[in-house]
Amino acid sequence: MSAGTTVFPAADDDSADGPDVAADWRRLDRRTVLLSALLAAGVTAGAAIPTTLGLSGRFGFGPAVAWVLAGAVLLIAGAAAGDHVRWRRTRYRIGAERIELHTGLFLVKKRSLARPRIRSVDLTAHPLQRVLGLVTVRIGTGEHSGSESTLELDPVPRAEGERLRRELLERTATGAPGTHREGELVALDPRWIRYAPVSFVAPALGGAAAGGVMQVSDWFGAQGQVIDWIGDRFRDTSLITMIVILVVAAVAAGVVGALGLWVEMWWGYRLEREPGGTLRVRRGLLTSRSVSIEERRLRGVDLVEPLGVRLFGAARVDAITTGLAKDDEEQHGDHNTLLPAAPRRVADAVAADVLCEVTSPTGAPLTGHPRAARGRRLRRACGAVVAPVAVLVLLGVLLTPVLLWIALACAVVGLPVGVLLARDAYRGLGHTVNGDYLVVRSGTMRRSTAALERAGVIGWTVRQTYFQRRAGVLSLTATTAAGAGAYTAYDADANEGLDFASKAVPGLLEPFLERTPPAG
C-alpha cells in the first residue's frame, strides 16, 4: 500500500504530549497558534460591523459593542486554543522508506506514504504565512483517492519546506547531461497581462460583482433602495440605453477583476528545470505557490486556446502528467498549468523546452477532417438556435407578441454566430503523428491541441454513431493514465482515422482491424 491511515486511542500516542520527542520526529512550527489567532481576528473584524449594526437595533449601541467584543475574544481564544492542541498532538517523520504523520487528541490518526510513490511536493503560503516565513507543504502520491493520498504539513518554516521538497523529490537524473536545458526556462513578461481581460473570467467576474452588490444590500435590508437608486439614475433613459450602460459597467468591473486576479495568480511566475529531472512552477503575488512535476511522469503537453485569447494570438501550456491528482482540498483549475496565456510562439517554445524537443509537436501540420464533419457541426449549430427560437415563437403566438420580436432578434443574431462558430470548430479539427507523439486538436470556445506521448497510450476507444456511419466518420479516443485521461480526434475519416490509430501505437488496435486488399 502506498498510503495508509490508522486510528488509535490517544493513549497509544502518549509520547506526542511530552517535550522529549524522538530525534527523528519533528513538530509543526509553533507559530501556527499565532497564525490561527490572527486569522480568527480578521474574520471577527469583518463580521463585527454588520453584527453590531444588527444587535444595536435591539439592545442599543453600547451593549451591542460589548457583546460583539466579548464574542470576538471568545472566538479568537478558542481558535488559538484549538490550534495549540493540534500543534501539540501533531508530529511527522521522514524515514528511509516512508513519511509518517501522527495527529489527533482523543483518537490519534497515524498516516504514512511510501516515499517511492510520492509524485508531488507543493508549497503554498498565504500573506500572513509569508510575513511569518511559513509555508504549507502538500505531499501527494497522485492517486485519485481523495485526501488519503495526500499529507499536509501546515505550517512549517520556509527553509524546512524547501528541504522537504528537495529531499522527497530527489531522483536520479532522467537524461544524459547536455540533452536538455536546465535552469530557468521562462519567466513572467508583464505584457502578458493584456490577455487577462479577454478570458472567460472577465464576464464571470462582472456578473459576480453585480450579484455581490445585490446580495450585500439584501443583508442590510437595503436592496429595494439600491434598485430605486438605479431606477432614479435612468428615469429619463430608454430601456435599451439603460441595458447597454449596465452591461458596460459590468464588463468594466469584470475587466478590473480579471486584471487583479491575474496579478495575484501569476506575479513572480517562472518555470525552471532542476537537476534530477524536475520541472518547478513558482508564482503568486499575495499567496505564493510552488508546484513540482517530475519529468519522468510527463506524458505530453496541452496547448489550450480559449476563444478570446486565441483571437489575440495567444495560448497557455498545460502539462499532461501523472501524479497531479487533486483531492477535495486542492481544486485549483490551474494546478497543471506550466505557462499562462502568452504569445503563441512563446507557448510553442516553452512546450518544446518542456518536452526536450527541438520543435514542439503542437505546431506540427495536422491532417484535416472530411467535409462531413463540417456538416455535422453546422447542423448542430442551427439546431441549437432554431430550437429555442421555435419555443419563443410558440409562446409568442399563445401569450404576447413581444416574444415574437425576441425570437426574431435571437434568430438574426444567433444563426450567423452559430454558423461562424461551427465553421471555426471544423477548421480546428485535426490529428497527426509527430515523432514520439500523437497530436489531436479540437474545440472552438476552448481549442485544445494535445501532444500525447505515444508510449503513454494504454488503449483506444472507437465510437461511431448511426449518423457518423452514414457520414463515413468516427471519433477516436486515446486513453492514458495522465492528464484528462482521454484525448479524442472527433469525426475523423473512418479509414484514415483507424490507420492513424494503428500507426500511432503499433499493435494496440491491430487485432481489431480488418485490412481490405487494394482493388485490382
C-alpha positions, 0 to 999 in steps of 0.5 A: 500500500502506498498510503495508509491511515490508522486510528488509535486511542490517544493513549497509544500516542502518549509520547506526542504530549511530552517535550522529549520527542524522538530525534527523528520526529519533528513538530509543526512550527509553533507559530501556527497558534499565532497564525490561527489567532490572527486569522480568527481576528480578521474574520471577527473584524469583518463580521463585527460591523454588520453584527453590531449594526444588527444587535444595536437595533435591539439592545442599543449601541453600547451593549451591542459593542460589548457583546460583539467584543466579548464574542470576538475574544471568545472566538479568537481564544478558542481558535488559538486554543484549538490550534495549540492542541493540534500543534501539540498532538501533531508530529511527522517523520521522514524515514528511509522508506516512508513519511509518517504523520501522527495527529489527533487528541482523543483518537490519534490518526497515524498516516504514512506514504511510501516515499517511492510513490510520492509524485508531488511536493507543493508549497503554498503560503498565504500573506500572513504565512509569508510575513511569518516565513511559513509555508504549507507543504502538500505531499501527494502520491497522485492517486485519485483517492481523495485526501488519503493520498495526500499529507499536509504539513501546515505550517512549517518554516520556509527553509524546512519546506524547501528541504522537504521538497528537495529531499522527497523529490530527489531522483536520479537524473532522467537524461544524459547531461547536455540533452536538455536545458536546465535552469530557468526556462521562462519567466513572467513578461508583464505584457502578458497581462493584456490577455487577462481581460479577454478570458472567460473570467472577465464576464464571470467576474462582472456578473459576480460583482453585480450579484455581490452588490445585490446580495450585500444590500439584501443583508442590510435590508437595503436592496429595494433602495439600491434598485430605486437608486438605479431606477432614479439614475435612468428615469429619463433613459430608454430601456435599451440605453439603460441595458447597454450602460449596465452591461458596460459597467459590468464588463468594466468591473469584470475587466478590473477583476480579471486584471487583479486576479491575474496579478495575484495568480501569476506575479513572480511566475517562472518555470525552471528545470532542476537537476534530477529531472524536475520541472518547478512552477513558482508564482503568486503575488499575495499567496505564493505557490510552488508546484513540482512535476517530475519529468519522468511522469510527463506524458505530453503537453496541452496547448489550450486556446480559449476563444478570446485569447486565441483571437489575440494570438495567444495560448497557455501550456498545460502539462499532461502528467501523472501524479497531479491528482487533486483531492477535495482540498486542492481544486485549483483549475490551474494546478497543471498549468506550466505557462499562462496565456502568452504569445503563441510562439512563446507557448510553442517554445516553452512546450518544446523546452518542456518536452526536450524537443527541438520543435514542439509537436503542437505546431506540427501540420495536422491532417484535416477532417472530411467535409462531413464533419463540417456538416455535422457541426453546422447542423448542430449549430442551427439546431441549437438556435432554431430550437429555442427560437421555435419555443419563443415563437410558440409562446409568442403566438399563445401569450404576447407578441413581444416574444415574437420580436425576441425570437426574431432578434435571437434568430438574426443574431444567433444563426450567423454566430452559430454558423461562424462558430461551427465553421471555426470548430471544423477548421480546428479539427485535426490529428497527426503523428509527430515523432514520439507523439500523437497530436489531436486538436479540437474545440472552438470556445476552448481549442485544445491541441494535445501532444500525447506521448505515444508510449503513454497510450494504454488503449483506444476507444472507437465510437461511431454513431448511426449518423457518423456511419452514414457520414463515413466518420468516427471519433477516436479516443486515446486513453492514458493514465495522465492528464484528462485521461482521454484525448479524442480526434472527433469525426475523423475519416473512418479509414484514415482515422483507424490507420492513424490509430494503428500507426500511432501505437503499433499493435494496440488496435491491430487485432481489431482491424480488418485490412481490405486488399487494394482493388485490382 
